[in-house]
Amino acid sequence: MARCRQCGVTVEDVFRFCPWCAAPQRSKLVEFFRAHPRDGDKALRVSRYLTDDPHVRFSVWDERGVATAAVSLEEQEAQRLALFLAPVPRKLRDRIAALVR
């Protein structure tokens, strides 16, 4: 259990808002990403938590709207992932492709 940041009352961890003063209990940003067509109606949800324990959480959602898997990354790993996902210049991509043929 935690204490509400606004009013100080004890609030169960499952609550997103304080039941006494309605203050949000989590600070996060959320974005959904559609899957590649070969993965059907699945989606990727990415949440960035802006709390005392900052992290990024990825969850895979199925066509029924149910999360089937999830994993959290620490900030440093999330930054490494961002670099990995950054666009690769076409010239470099072509050179790499030529090496692996």
CNS distance restraints for C-alpha pairs under 8 A (distance, minus, plus):
assign (resid   1 and name CA) (resid  10 and name CA) 6.60 0.50 0.50
assign (resid   1 and name CA) (resid  11 and name CA) 5.90 0.50 0.50
assign (resid   1 and name CA) (resid  12 and name CA) 4.78 0.50 0.50
assign (resid   1 and name CA) (resid  13 and name CA) 5.49 0.50 0.50
assign (resid   2 and name CA) (resid  10 and name CA) 5.68 0.50 0.50
assign (resid   2 and name CA) (resid  11 and name CA) 5.44 0.50 0.50
assign (resid   2 and name CA) (resid  12 and name CA) 6.36 0.50 0.50
assign (resid   2 and name CA) (resid  13 and name CA) 6.45 0.50 0.50
assign (resid   3 and name CA) (resid   8 and name CA) 5.17 0.50 0.50
assign (resid   3 and name CA) (resid   9 and name CA) 5.44 0.50 0.50
assign (resid   3 and name CA) (resid  10 and name CA) 4.40 0.50 0.50
assign (resid   3 and name CA) (resid  11 and name CA) 5.59 0.50 0.50
assign (resid   4 and name CA) (resid   8 and name CA) 4.58 0.50 0.50
assign (resid   4 and name CA) (resid   9 and name CA) 5.44 0.50 0.50
assign (resid   4 and name CA) (resid  10 and name CA) 6.27 0.50 0.50
assign (resid   4 and name CA) (resid  11 and name CA) 6.16 0.50 0.50
assign (resid   4 and name CA) (resid  18 and name CA) 6.36 0.50 0.50
assign (resid   4 and name CA) (resid  23 and name CA) 7.54 0.50 0.50
assign (resid   4 and name CA) (resid  25 and name CA) 6.68 0.50 0.50
assign (resid   5 and name CA) (resid  23 and name CA) 7.68 0.50 0.50
assign (resid   5 and name CA) (resid  25 and name CA) 7.17 0.50 0.50
assign (resid   6 and name CA) (resid  21 and name CA) 7.52 0.50 0.50
assign (resid   6 and name CA) (resid  23 and name CA) 6.23 0.50 0.50
assign (resid   7 and name CA) (resid  21 and name CA) 6.77 0.50 0.50
assign (resid   9 and name CA) (resid  20 and name CA) 7.73 0.50 0.50
assign (resid  11 and name CA) (resid  15 and name CA) 6.95 0.50 0.50
assign (resid  11 and name CA) (resid  18 and name CA) 6.49 0.50 0.50
assign (resid  11 and name CA) (resid  19 and name CA) 7.71 0.50 0.50
assign (resid  15 and name CA) (resid  19 and name CA) 7.71 0.50 0.50
assign (resid  15 and name CA) (resid  25 and name CA) 7.22 0.50 0.50
assign (resid  16 and name CA) (resid  24 and name CA) 5.98 0.50 0.50
assign (resid  16 and name CA) (resid  25 and name CA) 5.16 0.50 0.50
assign (resid  16 and name CA) (resid  26 and name CA) 6.17 0.50 0.50
assign (resid  17 and name CA) (resid  22 and name CA) 5.20 0.50 0.50
assign (resid  17 and name CA) (resid  23 and name CA) 5.38 0.50 0.50
assign (resid  17 and name CA) (resid  24 and name CA) 4.37 0.50 0.50
assign (resid  17 and name CA) (resid  25 and name CA) 5.20 0.50 0.50
assign (resid  17 and name CA) (resid  26 and name CA) 7.83 0.50 0.50
assign (resid  18 and name CA) (resid  22 and name CA) 4.61 0.50 0.50
assign (resid  18 and name CA) (resid  23 and name CA) 5.29 0.50 0.50
assign (resid  18 and name CA) (resid  24 and name CA) 6.46 0.50 0.50
assign (resid  18 and name CA) (resid  25 and name CA) 6.54 0.50 0.50
assign (resid  26 and name CA) (resid  49 and name CA) 7.65 0.50 0.50
assign (resid  26 and name CA) (resid  51 and name CA) 7.28 0.50 0.50
assign (resid  27 and name CA) (resid  49 and name CA) 5.96 0.50 0.50
assign (resid  27 and name CA) (resid  50 and name CA) 5.26 0.50 0.50
assign (resid  27 and name CA) (resid  51 and name CA) 6.08 0.50 0.50
assign (resid  28 and name CA) (resid  47 and name CA) 6.40 0.50 0.50
assign (resid  28 and name CA) (resid  48 and name CA) 5.32 0.50 0.50
assign (resid  28 and name CA) (resid  49 and name CA) 4.26 0.50 0.50
assign (resid  28 and name CA) (resid  50 and name CA) 5.40 0.50 0.50
assign (resid  28 and name CA) (resid  51 and name CA) 7.72 0.50 0.50
assign (resid  29 and name CA) (resid  47 and name CA) 5.55 0.50 0.50
assign (resid  29 and name CA) (resid  48 and name CA) 5.13 0.50 0.50
assign (resid  29 and name CA) (resid  49 and name CA) 6.62 0.50 0.50
assign (resid  29 and name CA) (resid  50 and name CA) 7.85 0.50 0.50
assign (resid  30 and name CA) (resid  45 and name CA) 7.01 0.50 0.50
assign (resid  30 and name CA) (resid  46 and name CA) 5.71 0.50 0.50
assign (resid  30 and name CA) (resid  47 and name CA) 4.42 0.50 0.50
assign (resid  30 and name CA) (resid  48 and name CA) 6.50 0.50 0.50
assign (resid  31 and name CA) (resid  45 and name CA) 5.80 0.50 0.50
assign (resid  31 and name CA) (resid  46 and name CA) 5.40 0.50 0.50
assign (resid  31 and name CA) (resid  47 and name CA) 6.60 0.50 0.50
assign (resid  32 and name CA) (resid  43 and name CA) 6.69 0.50 0.50
assign (resid  32 and name CA) (resid  44 and name CA) 5.66 0.50 0.50
assign (resid  32 and name CA) (resid  45 and name CA) 4.44 0.50 0.50
assign (resid  32 and name CA) (resid  46 and name CA) 6.37 0.50 0.50
assign (resid  33 and name CA) (resid  43 and name CA) 5.64 0.50 0.50
assign (resid  33 and name CA) (resid  44 and name CA) 5.03 0.50 0.50
assign (resid  33 and name CA) (resid  45 and name CA) 6.30 0.50 0.50
assign (resid  34 and name CA) (resid  41 and name CA) 7.69 0.50 0.50
assign (resid  34 and name CA) (resid  42 and name CA) 6.83 0.50 0.50
assign (resid  34 and name CA) (resid  43 and name CA) 4.77 0.50 0.50
assign (resid  34 and name CA) (resid  44 and name CA) 6.48 0.50 0.50
assign (resid  35 and name CA) (resid  39 and name CA) 5.96 0.50 0.50
assign (resid  35 and name CA) (resid  40 and name CA) 7.07 0.50 0.50
assign (resid  35 and name CA) (resid  41 and name CA) 6.99 0.50 0.50
assign (resid  35 and name CA) (resid  42 and name CA) 5.68 0.50 0.50
assign (resid  35 and name CA) (resid  43 and name CA) 5.17 0.50 0.50
assign (resid  35 and name CA) (resid  44 and name CA) 6.86 0.50 0.50
assign (resid  36 and name CA) (resid  40 and name CA) 7.31 0.50 0.50
assign (resid  37 and name CA) (resid  41 and name CA) 7.72 0.50 0.50
assign (resid  40 and name CA) (resid  63 and name CA) 7.66 0.50 0.50
assign (resid  41 and name CA) (resid  62 and name CA) 6.67 0.50 0.50
assign (resid  41 and name CA) (resid  63 and name CA) 4.93 0.50 0.50
assign (resid  42 and name CA) (resid  60 and name CA) 7.08 0.50 0.50
assign (resid  42 and name CA) (resid  61 and name CA) 5.49 0.50 0.50
assign (resid  42 and name CA) (resid  62 and name CA) 4.55 0.50 0.50
assign (resid  42 and name CA) (resid  63 and name CA) 5.34 0.50 0.50
assign (resid  43 and name CA) (resid  60 and name CA) 5.92 0.50 0.50
assign (resid  43 and name CA) (resid  61 and name CA) 5.12 0.50 0.50
assign (resid  43 and name CA) (resid  62 and name CA) 6.67 0.50 0.50
assign (resid  44 and name CA) (resid  58 and name CA) 6.83 0.50 0.50
assign (resid  44 and name CA) (resid  59 and name CA) 5.80 0.50 0.50
assign (resid  44 and name CA) (resid  60 and name CA) 4.83 0.50 0.50
assign (resid  44 and name CA) (resid  61 and name CA) 6.19 0.50 0.50
assign (resid  45 and name CA) (resid  58 and name CA) 5.76 0.50 0.50
assign (resid  45 and name CA) (resid  59 and name CA) 5.21 0.50 0.50
assign (resid  45 and name CA) (resid  60 and name CA) 6.43 0.50 0.50
assign (resid  45 and name CA) (resid  61 and name CA) 7.29 0.50 0.50
assign (resid  46 and name CA) (resid  56 and name CA) 6.93 0.50 0.50
assign (resid  46 and name CA) (resid  57 and name CA) 5.67 0.50 0.50
assign (resid  46 and name CA) (resid  58 and name CA) 4.67 0.50 0.50
assign (resid  46 and name CA) (resid  59 and name CA) 6.57 0.50 0.50
assign (resid  47 and name CA) (resid  56 and name CA) 5.61 0.50 0.50
assign (resid  47 and name CA) (resid  57 and name CA) 5.09 0.50 0.50
assign (resid  47 and name CA) (resid  58 and name CA) 6.55 0.50 0.50
assign (resid  48 and name CA) (resid  54 and name CA) 7.45 0.50 0.50
assign (resid  48 and name CA) (resid  55 and name CA) 6.04 0.50 0.50
assign (resid  48 and name CA) (resid  56 and name CA) 4.46 0.50 0.50
assign (resid  48 and name CA) (resid  57 and name CA) 6.46 0.50 0.50
assign (resid  49 and name CA) (resid  53 and name CA) 7.62 0.50 0.50
assign (resid  49 and name CA) (resid  54 and name CA) 5.30 0.50 0.50
assign (resid  49 and name CA) (resid  55 and name CA) 5.46 0.50 0.50
assign (resid  49 and name CA) (resid  56 and name CA) 6.16 0.50 0.50
assign (resid  49 and name CA) (resid  57 and name CA) 7.87 0.50 0.50
assign (resid  50 and name CA) (resid  54 and name CA) 5.29 0.50 0.50
assign (resid  50 and name CA) (resid  55 and name CA) 7.50 0.50 0.50
assign (resid  54 and name CA) (resid  74 and name CA) 7.01 0.50 0.50
assign (resid  54 and name CA) (resid  75 and name CA) 6.57 0.50 0.50
assign (resid  55 and name CA) (resid  72 and name CA) 6.53 0.50 0.50
assign (resid  55 and name CA) (resid  73 and name CA) 5.68 0.50 0.50
assign (resid  55 and name CA) (resid  74 and name CA) 4.72 0.50 0.50
assign (resid  55 and name CA) (resid  75 and name CA) 5.34 0.50 0.50
assign (resid  55 and name CA) (resid  78 and name CA) 7.80 0.50 0.50
assign (resid  56 and name CA) (resid  72 and name CA) 5.50 0.50 0.50
assign (resid  56 and name CA) (resid  73 and name CA) 5.20 0.50 0.50
assign (resid  56 and name CA) (resid  74 and name CA) 6.47 0.50 0.50
assign (resid  56 and name CA) (resid  75 and name CA) 6.81 0.50 0.50
assign (resid  56 and name CA) (resid  78 and name CA) 6.55 0.50 0.50
assign (resid  57 and name CA) (resid  70 and name CA) 6.96 0.50 0.50
assign (resid  57 and name CA) (resid  71 and name CA) 5.68 0.50 0.50
assign (resid  57 and name CA) (resid  72 and name CA) 4.08 0.50 0.50
assign (resid  57 and name CA) (resid  73 and name CA) 6.24 0.50 0.50
assign (resid  58 and name CA) (resid  70 and name CA) 5.44 0.50 0.50
assign (resid  58 and name CA) (resid  71 and name CA) 5.40 0.50 0.50
assign (resid  58 and name CA) (resid  72 and name CA) 6.16 0.50 0.50
assign (resid  59 and name CA) (resid  67 and name CA) 6.23 0.50 0.50
assign (resid  59 and name CA) (resid  68 and name CA) 7.34 0.50 0.50
assign (resid  59 and name CA) (resid  69 and name CA) 5.54 0.50 0.50
assign (resid  59 and name CA) (resid  70 and name CA) 4.09 0.50 0.50
assign (resid  59 and name CA) (resid  71 and name CA) 6.56 0.50 0.50
assign (resid  60 and name CA) (resid  67 and name CA) 5.52 0.50 0.50
assign (resid  60 and name CA) (resid  68 and name CA) 5.72 0.50 0.50
assign (resid  60 and name CA) (resid  69 and name CA) 5.33 0.50 0.50
assign (resid  60 and name CA) (resid  70 and name CA) 6.37 0.50 0.50
assign (resid  61 and name CA) (resid  65 and name CA) 5.73 0.50 0.50
assign (resid  61 and name CA) (resid  66 and name CA) 5.27 0.50 0.50
assign (resid  61 and name CA) (resid  67 and name CA) 4.27 0.50 0.50
assign (resid  61 and name CA) (resid  68 and name CA) 5.83 0.50 0.50
assign (resid  61 and name CA) (resid  69 and name CA) 7.57 0.50 0.50
assign (resid  62 and name CA) (resid  66 and name CA) 5.53 0.50 0.50
assign (resid  62 and name CA) (resid  67 and name CA) 6.44 0.50 0.50
assign (resid  62 and name CA) (resid  68 and name CA) 6.68 0.50 0.50
assign (resid  73 and name CA) (resid  77 and name CA) 5.77 0.50 0.50
assign (resid  73 and name CA) (resid  78 and name CA) 5.81 0.50 0.50
assign (resid  74 and name CA) (resid  78 and name CA) 6.22 0.50 0.50
assign (resid  75 and name CA) (resid  79 and name CA) 6.23 0.50 0.50
assign (resid  76 and name CA) (resid  80 and name CA) 6.36 0.50 0.50
assign (resid  77 and name CA) (resid  81 and name CA) 6.16 0.50 0.50
assign (resid  78 and name CA) (resid  82 and name CA) 6.22 0.50 0.50
assign (resid  79 and name CA) (resid  83 and name CA) 6.39 0.50 0.50
assign (resid  80 and name CA) (resid  84 and name CA) 6.31 0.50 0.50
assign (resid  81 and name CA) (resid  85 and name CA) 6.19 0.50 0.50
assign (resid  82 and name CA) (resid  86 and name CA) 6.12 0.50 0.50
assign (resid  88 and name CA) (resid  92 and name CA) 6.76 0.50 0.50
assign (resid  88 and name CA) (resid  93 and name CA) 6.18 0.50 0.50
assign (resid  89 and name CA) (resid  93 and name CA) 6.22 0.50 0.50
assign (resid  90 and name CA) (resid  94 and name CA) 6.05 0.50 0.50
assign (resid  91 and name CA) (resid  95 and name CA) 6.34 0.50 0.50
assign (resid  92 and name CA) (resid  96 and name CA) 6.19 0.50 0.50
assign (resid  93 and name CA) (resid  97 and name CA) 6.11 0.50 0.50
assign (resid  94 and name CA) (resid  98 and name CA) 6.18 0.50 0.50
assign (resid  95 and name CA) (resid  99 and name CA) 6.43 0.50 0.50
assign (resid  96 and name CA) (resid 100 and name CA) 6.56 0.50 0.50
assign (resid  97 and name CA) (resid 101 and name CA) 6.46 0.50 0.50
